[in-house]
Amino acid sequence: MAELPRLVLAKDLTIIGASPRPLSAAAKSGRLVRVRHGVYVDRAQWTNLNSWQQYRLKVEAAAESFHAPTIFSHHSGASVWGMPTILKSQPVHALTTFRGGGRSRAGVRRHLVEPLRIEAQEVEGLLVTSRITTVLDLAAFVPFAEAVVPLDHVLKPDPIRDLAALSKAELLDALPGRYPAAVEKRVRAVVEFADPASGSPGESYSRGLIQVSGFAPPALQYEIRDSRGRVGNSDFYWEGSRTVGEFDGAAKYQRDEFLRGRTPGQVVVDEKVREDRIRGTGRGVVRWMWADLWANGALEQLLAGAGVPRRRRPSS
């Protein structure tokens, strides 16, 4: 678990009688990044963070700037728990019991909750909704394909944070009475669809988009062999069209557990050899990246072009 850079707080200078103006000047000169009002971070350190680490730091910055203890929820709670989500410029999410309106401002979206339904845990010094509440609230709040990402994640143990896997039974038992009937039905559908066999957030999001696009469900982590022996496991496989689907995330070419002592260039060569062996078995291969998942309809066009079969009755 990567350590986040330390926040620089204007209020700390005020407490000791110093002026916070140098912080504003440093932000204007580019040495600091203003995360939110009165909260800064070193620009070089901020630039080295990936998008979800930057978002996690925004949650911490919000906690530092609020006057009262705050319970973070939805994407923000997920970021503290280490659950992957599809961010897409998400604001910080927090709970409120205030019914007077004006619940969303200054980059924070507040979700109304009944006081008796509030449940919070302290994680890494922050108050957040429980893992079950967090993942169910996300499923009730975001589109189906996005909800698959954190749900796939929590069905597996998290060795980095020493968290046990949640079961579908636990999630479904916590569902009745939590949301309106139509929302509960939608959440139940995505919980039942979730699969711990998914290998990464990108694969989970891909599988969600595959489902809502009306394609036949693929086999996950399908083992492929040729005359020389085991080729490897494919991310997705459709037996009906003998099509292998592969999601190419950046991690494959950057992280040590995937590189295994190889250079990124060697990984590219090895992937080419692997793909040639797969094609040698008479199977087709279709590949996509994050950019294809962001572009509306791009994954659907790729799969259709590769001959991936549709379900007989595509869902709405």
N, C-alpha and C positions, 0 to 999 in steps of 0.2 A: 504494500500500500504506500504510494508515493507521498512524501511529506509536502504539504502545501507551504508556500512562502508566508512569512509573517506579515500581517496587516499593520499599516501605520495609521494611527488614529489621531485625528485632530483633537479630540477630547482629552487625550493623555497630555498633550502640551498645555491645554487650557488649565488642567488640574494643577500643574506646577507653576502656573503663572506665565507661561511662555506664549508667544503669538503663533497661531497656526498658519499665518500667511506664507511662510516659506514652503509649506506643503503645496499650497495652491500654485506658487511660482514654480516649484519643481515639476508639477504636473503640466504646466504650460510649456516648460522647456523640454518636456519629454522624458525626464528622468524617472518620474512616477506616473502610474496610471490611477485615475480616480475611479474606484470601483462603485462607490455611491457617495452621497454627500458626507464629507468628513472622514472618509475611509479611502486609503491609498495603498498601493503596492508597488514594489520596484518593477519598472517596465521590463527589464531583461528577464526577470523571473516570471513575470506574467506571460511574456511572449513564448516562453518555453513550455507553458502548460497547454495541454490539449483542451478541447472545448468543454468536456464534462468536468475537468478539474477547474477551469475558470468558473463554470457555473457553481460548483461546490464552494468556491471561494466567495462568490456573490451571496450565497446563503449565509456564510459566516459573517460577511460584512453587514448583512441586514441584521443579524442577531446583535452585532456590536452597536448598531445605530439605534435600535429600538429601546424605549425607556422601560417597557414591561416585558417580562418573560413571554416568549412567543413559541407556539407549537408549529413546526414546519410540517407540511403535508405534500401529497401528490409528488411532482417531480423533485421538489426540494427535499422532502422526506426521503425519497428514493436515493438521492445523491448522497445523503448522509449514511444510509444503510449500504451503499455500494451497489444498488440495483441499477442496471443500465436502462435508459429511457431514450426516446426520440425527442430531442430538445427543441429544435426549430425555434430558436430565440424565445424560449420560455421565460416568463417573469419568475420571481420568487413566489412560492405558494405557502400560505399560512392559514391557520384557522382563526375564526372570530365568532363570538357569541352576540355581537352587536347587530341589531336589526335596523339601525337608523340610516343605512345607505352609505355610500362613499367607501365601500370596502376595498376598492382597488385603486391604488395610486402609488407614485414614486417607485415604479418597478416591482410592486408587490401586489399579488392578487390574493385577497382574503376570501375564504370559503366559510359560509355560515354553517354553524353546527350547534345543535342543542347542547347545553352545558352538561347534561347527564350522559351524553354520548361521547364526551371527550375522553380519550385515553392517550396517554403520552409516556414515552420512555426517554431517558437521557442517553444519548449516544454521542461520543466524542465531544462532550460538553454542550450539546445542543438538545433541545426538546423536540421530539419528532413523534409522529403517529407510529403505532406498532407496525411491524412488517406486514401482517395480514391486512390491517386497515389501509396501509399505504398502497399495497398492490391492488386491493379491491377498489379503492377510490380512483386509482389511475384507470382501471378497466372501465369504471363508470363514467370517466371524464374524457378519455381520448378515443380516437377511432380504433376499430378492431385490430388492424394490423400493428398499430403502435402499442396496444395493450399486450400483445403477444410477447413483446420483448422482456419486460420485467417479470411476467408470469413464467416464462420458460426459465428465467434465471433463478427464481425462488424455489422451483421444484428440484433444484440441485443443491448440494451442500456448498457453502462458501468457505473454503479452507483459509482464505486470507483473513477473514474476520471471525473464523471459528463459529460459523452459524450453520445449524442443521437445516436440511431441506424441509420445506413445507410440503404437505401433501394436498392433493386435490380435495380430499375429504375435509381437511381442516378449513380450507378456503370456502368450500360450499356450505359447511356447517355454520360459518360466520355470516353467510349471505342473507338469510331470511329476515325481512323487516328492516333492512339497512337502507334500501333504496325503493323508489316507486317501482311498481310491478314491471313496467316496460324496461326500465334500466336494469333491474335484477335479472330479467331474462337475457339481456345482452351480456351482462357480466358472466352469467352462468355459461353462456355459449363459449366465451373466450377462455374461461377456466377449463372447460372440458376439452377445448382444442389444444391447450398448451402442452408442450412435450419437452421433458428434460433432455432428450437426445439432441436437441439443437446445440450446435457447437459454438455459436457466437451471437452477439446482438444482431449483427448484419444478417446472419442466417435466419434468426427468429423473425426479423422484420420482413425478409424476403418471403418466408413461409406464410406470414400473414397476408402479404400482398398477393401471393399465389392463390390463396384461398378466396379472397374477395374478388379476384379477377375471374374466378370460375373455372380454374384449372383442376384437373384430377390431383388428389393429394399425392405427393412424392414419398418414397421411402427415404428415411434419413440415415446418414452414415452407412451407406450401402457398400459392402465389400466387393471389390472388383479384382478378378484374377485373370491372367492370360497363360499362355503356354510356359512362360518363365516363372510363374508363381504369382504371389500377391502383388497387385499394383498399388492398392491403397483403398481407402474409404472415400467415396464421393459425398459431397454435402447433400445432394438430392439425386434421386433416380426415379424415372418413370419407366416401368417395365413395358407399358403399353406401346410406347414409341421407341424404347431402348435409348432413352436420352438421359445423359448425365448432366446435372446442373451444378455449377461451381460458383460460389460467391468469393470474390477476391477482395478481401479487406486489406487495408494498409498494414495491419499487424503482421500479416504473413511475411512481409518484407522488412519488418522493423524490430519485432520483439524477439528476445533471445530464445524463448521456448519454441518458437517456430523456426528461427534461423538455425539453431542447433550447431553453432560454430561456423556456419556458412556465411558468405557475403550475400547481400541482396541480389547481385548479379548471378551468383550460383543458384539461388532459389528460383530465379526466372528460368534458367536453363533446365533445372530439375523439373519444374512444372511443365515445360515444353515436352520433355522426354516422357513424363507421366501421361500427359494428354495424348501423345502419339501412341503410347501403349494402349490407352483406353480405346482410341479410335480403331486400333488394330483388332480389337475384339468385335468389331462391327457395330459399336455404339456411337451415337452422336454426342457431341459435347457443346454446351452453351454456357458462357461465362458472363458475369456481370459484376459491377462495382457499386460503391455507394452512390456515385453520380447517377447511375441508372435507377436507383431506388428513389432519388430525389426528383427526377424528371417524371412528370405525370405521364403514365402509360408506357414508359420506356421498357420496363421489365415485361409487361404484357406483350409488347411487340416482339421482344427477343424470344420469349417462350413460344409464342404462336409461330414465329418464323422457323423455330427449331422443330416444330411438329408436336409439341407437348399436347397431349389430349385434354379436352375440356370435360368437366363433369357433365353428366346427362342433364341435370337440372341445376344450373348455376344459381347460387344464392343471390338475393337482392343486395 
